[in-house]
């Protein structure tokens, strides 16, 4: 599924452009705008569960040197998430969205585009980077087609493992196909390189064993190539949804992912941050025994508001 991510020409091209001189403070920063599954929490039908609130998964990348800000996924909570980003780094003008990178066409990852339309922001030509099927889906189906027709968004197709260079090479982004339910679009993970750190974002995937590099899981290659990884943590284990056959919901379980990676050195495990957890997942609560287990085993849980310096 993934051919040249780390050792071939694609990674070499991504890792070795000329870098601008670093400022003494954090020029490039990654912000976790949300860490929940698509529907967030409290989730519909469970409105008073008394547990920590969750916004759907989304990352923001701030490049202070160029004054630009990028989003990875546009969630139904985009209004609140953009306000949180504004509080950290106010926009230079307008919405201050210089690009949106979409993983796929499930509700928590692209519905936020609607708020760029005439009923809300009336945005002008916000660049939206998508894989080919996702671009065609947006172009051919309302209400998304109206966003294209009115020039609220500008679709920019990207290819599997094709590098997009932004801001004269200050930021390079490479999508890659991952196995997932693809009713309306393919599903992409993203690798992006900014400052001195490379980041992987894979909020949704069916299986690490079906995501391969040669004869083994590509997850091991991704950990080698990245400094930070934000990966699918939808469910804790197979006992999370009583009364439902969880084999029909093929996300990798957090416990299984940790077991798969436990043999890695501590510095490799520390790169991993679990994201996109369901409202039923006990790691939703930072004080839970399961959250403590993640920390004790050397991994991390992404939390809304987390900030990472990429210089």
VENGIQUI-V186200 format. One record per residue. N is the residue number from 1. PSI is psi in radians with two decimals (none if undefined). OMEGA is omega in degrees with one decimal (* if undefined). NEAR is the number of other C-alpha atoms within 8 Angstrom. Layout:
n->N psi->PSI omega->OMEGA near->NEAR
n->N psi->PSI omega->OMEGA near->NEAR
//
This chain:
n->1 psi->-0.46 omega->-176.7 near->7
n->2 psi->2.14 omega->-164.7 near->10
n->3 psi->-0.82 omega->-170.1 near->7
n->4 psi->0.47 omega->-170.5 near->10
n->5 psi->-0.70 omega->-170.8 near->11
n->6 psi->-0.71 omega->-170.0 near->11
n->7 psi->-0.23 omega->-175.3 near->8
n->8 psi->-2.85 omega->-173.5 near->9
n->9 psi->-0.59 omega->-176.9 near->7
n->10 psi->-0.84 omega->-178.8 near->13
n->11 psi->-0.69 omega->179.7 near->11
n->12 psi->-0.71 omega->179.0 near->10
n->13 psi->-0.61 omega->-178.6 near->8
n->14 psi->-0.62 omega->-169.1 near->10
n->15 psi->-0.22 omega->-167.8 near->7
n->16 psi->0.62 omega->172.8 near->6
n->17 psi->2.88 omega->175.5 near->7
n->18 psi->2.29 omega->-177.8 near->5
n->19 psi->2.48 omega->176.2 near->7
n->20 psi->2.71 omega->179.4 near->5
n->21 psi->2.35 omega->-176.2 near->4
n->22 psi->2.39 omega->173.0 near->7
n->23 psi->2.74 omega->-178.5 near->6
n->24 psi->-0.48 omega->177.5 near->4
n->25 psi->-3.11 omega->-174.4 near->4
n->26 psi->1.81 omega->179.4 near->9
n->27 psi->-0.64 omega->-177.3 near->14
n->28 psi->2.22 omega->-173.3 near->14
n->29 psi->2.46 omega->175.8 near->13
n->30 psi->2.33 omega->-179.2 near->12
n->31 psi->2.30 omega->174.0 near->13
n->32 psi->1.92 omega->-179.5 near->15
n->33 psi->-0.33 omega->177.5 near->15
n->34 psi->2.68 omega->-176.2 near->14
n->35 psi->0.11 omega->-176.9 near->16
n->36 psi->2.94 omega->172.1 near->16
n->37 psi->2.94 omega->-169.8 near->14
n->38 psi->-0.76 omega->-173.7 near->12
n->39 psi->-0.01 omega->178.2 near->11
n->40 psi->-2.80 omega->178.2 near->13
n->41 psi->2.51 omega->0.1 near->13
n->42 psi->2.54 omega->-178.3 near->12
n->43 psi->2.70 omega->-179.0 near->9
n->44 psi->2.29 omega->-176.6 near->7
n->45 psi->-0.14 omega->178.2 near->4
n->46 psi->0.88 omega->-169.1 near->7
n->47 psi->-0.27 omega->-177.3 near->8
n->48 psi->1.04 omega->-175.9 near->5
n->49 psi->-0.09 omega->174.3 near->6
n->50 psi->0.23 omega->-178.1 near->4
n->51 psi->2.93 omega->-177.5 near->7
n->52 psi->2.47 omega->179.7 near->7
n->53 psi->2.60 omega->177.5 near->7
n->54 psi->2.37 omega->167.0 near->13
n->55 psi->2.61 omega->-179.4 near->14
n->56 psi->2.71 omega->-172.6 near->17
n->57 psi->2.31 omega->175.6 near->18
n->58 psi->2.51 omega->174.7 near->14
n->59 psi->2.61 omega->172.0 near->12
n->60 psi->2.44 omega->175.8 near->13
n->61 psi->2.14 omega->178.6 near->11
n->62 psi->2.23 omega->173.0 near->14
n->63 psi->1.68 omega->-174.6 near->11
n->64 psi->-0.47 omega->-179.9 near->8
n->65 psi->-0.67 omega->-179.9 near->7
n->66 psi->-0.13 omega->-178.3 near->6
n->67 psi->0.47 omega->-176.0 near->9
n->68 psi->2.72 omega->-178.8 near->13
n->69 psi->2.40 omega->-177.2 near->13
n->70 psi->2.55 omega->176.0 near->12
n->71 psi->2.49 omega->170.3 near->13
n->72 psi->1.86 omega->-172.9 near->11
n->73 psi->2.50 omega->-179.5 near->14
n->74 psi->1.78 omega->-170.9 near->15
n->75 psi->2.91 omega->174.6 near->16
n->76 psi->-0.24 omega->177.7 near->12
n->77 psi->0.43 omega->-173.4 near->9
n->78 psi->-0.57 omega->179.9 near->10
n->79 psi->-0.90 omega->-179.5 near->8
n->80 psi->-0.69 omega->-178.0 near->7
n->81 psi->-0.68 omega->178.3 near->10
n->82 psi->-0.61 omega->176.0 near->8
n->83 psi->-0.68 omega->177.3 near->8
n->84 psi->-0.68 omega->177.6 near->9
n->85 psi->-0.70 omega->178.5 near->12
n->86 psi->-0.62 omega->-179.6 near->9
n->87 psi->-0.48 omega->178.6 near->7
n->88 psi->-0.80 omega->-177.7 near->6
n->89 psi->1.69 omega->-176.6 near->7
n->90 psi->2.54 omega->179.5 near->8
n->91 psi->2.63 omega->176.7 near->11
n->92 psi->-0.61 omega->179.6 near->7
n->93 psi->2.55 omega->175.2 near->5
n->94 psi->-2.44 omega->179.8 near->5
n->95 psi->-0.44 omega->-178.5 near->6
n->96 psi->0.56 omega->175.0 near->10
n->97 psi->1.91 omega->-176.2 near->10
n->98 psi->-0.01 omega->175.8 near->9
n->99 psi->2.51 omega->174.9 near->11
n->100 psi->2.23 omega->178.4 near->14
n->101 psi->2.06 omega->-175.7 near->11
n->102 psi->2.34 omega->177.7 near->13
n->103 psi->-0.76 omega->-176.7 near->12
n->104 psi->3.10 omega->-172.2 near->11
n->105 psi->0.93 omega->167.2 near->12
n->106 psi->2.67 omega->-158.7 near->7
n->107 psi->-0.65 omega->-175.5 near->10
n->108 psi->-0.07 omega->-170.1 near->15
n->109 psi->-0.25 omega->-178.6 near->18
n->110 psi->-0.19 omega->-176.8 near->14
n->111 psi->-0.43 omega->179.1 near->10
n->112 psi->-0.32 omega->176.2 near->13
n->113 psi->-0.53 omega->-177.6 near->10
n->114 psi->-0.53 omega->-178.9 near->9
n->115 psi->-0.08 omega->174.6 near->10
n->116 psi->-0.09 omega->-173.5 near->13
n->117 psi->-3.01 omega->-172.0 near->13
n->118 psi->-0.44 omega->179.5 near->8
n->119 psi->-0.21 omega->-177.4 near->6
n->120 psi->-1.77 omega->-170.7 near->7
n->121 psi->-0.47 omega->-173.7 near->8
n->122 psi->0.80 omega->-173.8 near->9
n->123 psi->2.84 omega->-178.9 near->12
n->124 psi->1.88 omega->168.7 near->7
n->125 psi->0.84 omega->173.8 near->8
n->126 psi->2.15 omega->179.7 near->12
n->127 psi->2.22 omega->178.0 near->11
n->128 psi->2.00 omega->-175.7 near->12
n->129 psi->2.12 omega->-176.4 near->12
n->130 psi->2.76 omega->169.6 near->13
n->131 psi->2.88 omega->-171.4 near->13
n->132 psi->-0.82 omega->-179.1 near->9
n->133 psi->-0.65 omega->178.4 near->9
n->134 psi->-0.73 omega->178.4 near->13
n->135 psi->-0.76 omega->-179.8 near->12
n->136 psi->-0.66 omega->177.0 near->8
n->137 psi->-0.81 omega->-180.0 near->10
n->138 psi->-0.68 omega->-177.0 near->11
n->139 psi->-0.46 omega->-169.8 near->9
n->140 psi->-0.10 omega->-175.4 near->8
n->141 psi->2.30 omega->173.6 near->8
n->142 psi->2.70 omega->2.6 near->7
n->143 psi->0.00 omega->-174.7 near->7
n->144 psi->-0.62 omega->-179.9 near->12
n->145 psi->-0.55 omega->178.3 near->11
n->146 psi->-0.62 omega->177.1 near->9
n->147 psi->-0.67 omega->178.9 near->13
n->148 psi->-0.81 omega->-176.3 near->13
n->149 psi->-0.63 omega->-178.9 near->7
n->150 psi->-0.05 omega->178.3 near->7
n->151 psi->0.36 omega->175.1 near->10
n->152 psi->-0.63 omega->176.4 near->15
n->153 psi->2.71 omega->175.6 near->14
n->154 psi->1.94 omega->-178.0 near->10
n->155 psi->2.32 omega->177.4 near->10
n->156 psi->1.86 omega->-177.1 near->9
n->157 psi->2.39 omega->175.2 near->9
n->158 psi->2.68 omega->-176.4 near->11
n->159 psi->2.82 omega->178.2 near->9
n->160 psi->2.07 omega->179.0 near->9
n->161 psi->0.35 omega->174.6 near->10
n->162 psi->2.28 omega->-174.3 near->9
n->163 psi->2.27 omega->172.0 near->10
n->164 psi->2.16 omega->-179.2 near->8
n->165 psi->2.22 omega->-178.9 near->10
n->166 psi->2.61 omega->174.4 near->8
n->167 psi->0.90 omega->176.8 near->7
n->168 psi->0.65 omega->176.1 near->6
n->169 psi->0.06 omega->177.9 near->10
n->170 psi->-0.56 omega->178.9 near->11
n->171 psi->2.27 omega->175.0 near->12
n->172 psi->2.34 omega->-175.7 near->13
n->173 psi->2.34 omega->179.1 near->11
n->174 psi->2.00 omega->173.6 near->12
n->175 psi->2.73 omega->173.6 near->15
n->176 psi->2.50 omega->-177.2 near->12
n->177 psi->2.36 omega->172.5 near->11
n->178 psi->2.63 omega->-178.7 near->10
n->179 psi->2.19 omega->179.2 near->10
n->180 psi->2.99 omega->175.4 near->9
n->181 psi->2.09 omega->-172.3 near->6
n->182 psi->0.98 omega->-177.6 near->8
n->183 psi->-0.73 omega->-173.7 near->5
n->184 psi->-0.34 omega->-177.7 near->8
n->185 psi->2.87 omega->166.6 near->10
n->186 psi->2.94 omega->177.3 near->13
n->187 psi->2.31 omega->-177.5 near->14
n->188 psi->2.52 omega->158.4 near->13
n->189 psi->2.82 omega->178.9 near->13
n->190 psi->2.41 omega->166.7 near->13
n->191 psi->2.26 omega->174.9 near->12
n->192 psi->2.56 omega->-175.2 near->11
n->193 psi->2.06 omega->180.0 near->13
n->194 psi->2.42 omega->-175.3 near->12
n->195 psi->-2.28 omega->-178.8 near->12
n->196 psi->0.18 omega->-175.1 near->7
n->197 psi->2.48 omega->175.8 near->11
n->198 psi->2.50 omega->-173.4 near->12
n->199 psi->2.43 omega->171.7 near->13
n->200 psi->2.45 omega->179.1 near->14
n->201 psi->1.92 omega->179.2 near->10
n->202 psi->1.41 omega->-176.5 near->12
n->203 psi->-0.38 omega->-177.4 near->12
n->204 psi->2.21 omega->175.3 near->11
n->205 psi->2.61 omega->-179.9 near->12
n->206 psi->-0.72 omega->-171.7 near->11
n->207 psi->2.41 omega->173.0 near->10
n->208 psi->-0.47 omega->-177.9 near->11
n->209 psi->-0.37 omega->176.5 near->7
n->210 psi->0.01 omega->178.2 near->8
n->211 psi->1.70 omega->-163.8 near->13
n->212 psi->2.69 omega->171.8 near->13
n->213 psi->1.85 omega->-172.6 near->11
n->214 psi->-2.16 omega->-177.3 near->6
n->215 psi->0.30 omega->-179.1 near->5
n->216 psi->2.97 omega->-178.2 near->7
n->217 psi->2.39 omega->178.1 near->13
n->218 psi->-0.24 omega->179.1 near->11
n->219 psi->-0.65 omega->179.7 near->9
n->220 psi->-0.66 omega->178.2 near->7
n->221 psi->-0.64 omega->179.0 near->11
n->222 psi->-0.72 omega->178.1 near->11
n->223 psi->-0.68 omega->177.8 near->12
n->224 psi->-0.69 omega->-172.0 near->8
n->225 psi->-0.35 omega->-173.6 near->8
n->226 psi->2.72 omega->171.6 near->12
n->227 psi->-0.53 omega->177.9 near->9
n->228 psi->2.39 omega->176.8 near->11
n->229 psi->2.30 omega->174.9 near->13
n->230 psi->1.89 omega->-168.5 near->14
n->231 psi->2.78 omega->-174.1 near->14
n->232 psi->2.17 omega->176.6 near->14
n->233 psi->0.64 omega->-171.6 near->15
n->234 psi->-0.81 omega->-177.4 near->15
n->235 psi->2.60 omega->178.7 near->14
n->236 psi->-0.87 omega->178.6 near->12
n->237 psi->-3.00 omega->-175.0 near->9
n->238 psi->0.02 omega->-177.7 near->9
n->239 psi->0.28 omega->-168.0 near->6
n->240 psi->-0.47 omega->-176.5 near->9
n->241 psi->1.49 omega->-179.1 near->8
n->242 psi->2.38 omega->177.7 near->5
n->243 psi->-0.06 omega->179.1 near->4
n->244 psi->2.52 omega->176.9 near->5
n->245 psi->1.77 omega->-174.2 near->6
n->246 psi->-0.17 omega->173.6 near->9
n->247 psi->-0.32 omega->177.6 near->6
n->248 psi->-0.08 omega->179.9 near->5
n->249 psi->1.41 omega->-165.7 near->6
n->250 psi->1.08 omega->168.4 near->8
n->251 psi->2.59 omega->173.5 near->12
n->252 psi->2.34 omega->179.6 near->14
n->253 psi->2.54 omega->-178.3 near->12
n->254 psi->-0.80 omega->-178.8 near->12
n->255 psi->-0.73 omega->-179.7 near->8
n->256 psi->-0.68 omega->178.5 near->9
n->257 psi->-0.75 omega->178.4 near->9
n->258 psi->-0.73 omega->177.6 near->11
n->259 psi->-0.72 omega->-178.8 near->7
n->260 psi->-0.56 omega->-173.6 near->7
n->261 psi->-0.03 omega->-170.2 near->8
n->262 psi->-0.45 omega->-178.0 near->8
n->263 psi->-0.18 omega->-177.7 near->5
n->264 psi->2.71 omega->177.1 near->7
n->265 psi->2.72 omega->-177.6 near->6
n->266 psi->-0.66 omega->-178.0 near->7
n->267 psi->-0.45 omega->176.7 near->6
n->268 psi->-0.76 omega->178.6 near->10
n->269 psi->-0.59 omega->-177.4 near->12
n->270 psi->-0.28 omega->178.4 near->10
n->271 psi->-0.41 omega->-169.9 near->13
n->272 psi->2.22 omega->175.6 near->13
n->273 psi->2.10 omega->-178.5 near->13
n->274 psi->2.34 omega->-175.8 near->13
n->275 psi->2.91 omega->176.3 near->16
n->276 psi->0.78 omega->-179.6 near->16
n->277 psi->2.46 omega->-177.9 near->16
n->278 psi->2.81 omega->179.3 near->13
n->279 psi->-0.34 omega->177.9 near->12
n->280 psi->-0.19 omega->-175.4 near->9
n->281 psi->2.18 omega->-176.5 near->11
n->282 psi->-0.32 omega->177.4 near->9
n->283 psi->-0.13 omega->171.7 near->11
n->284 psi->-0.59 omega->179.2 near->13
n->285 psi->2.00 omega->-179.5 near->9
n->286 psi->-0.37 omega->-177.9 near->7
n->287 psi->0.05 omega->-176.4 near->6
n->288 psi->2.79 omega->176.2 near->9
n->289 psi->-0.59 omega->-179.5 near->6
n->290 psi->-0.68 omega->175.7 near->8
n->291 psi->-0.68 omega->177.0 near->14
n->292 psi->-0.67 omega->179.0 near->10
n->293 psi->-0.75 omega->177.9 near->8
n->294 psi->-0.81 omega->-179.5 near->12
n->295 psi->-0.74 omega->-178.5 near->10
n->296 psi->-0.51 omega->179.8 near->7
n->297 psi->0.03 omega->171.0 near->8
n->298 psi->0.23 omega->179.9 near->9
n->299 psi->3.12 omega->179.6 near->13
n->300 psi->2.77 omega->172.9 near->11
n->301 psi->2.16 omega->177.1 near->11
n->302 psi->2.38 omega->178.2 near->11
n->303 psi->2.51 omega->176.3 near->9
n->304 psi->2.27 omega->-179.8 near->10
n->305 psi->-0.16 omega->175.5 near->8
n->306 psi->2.47 omega->-179.3 near->9
n->307 psi->2.40 omega->-176.6 near->8
n->308 psi->2.18 omega->176.2 near->7
n->309 psi->2.29 omega->-176.9 near->9
n->310 psi->0.11 omega->-179.4 near->12
n->311 psi->none omega->* near->11
//
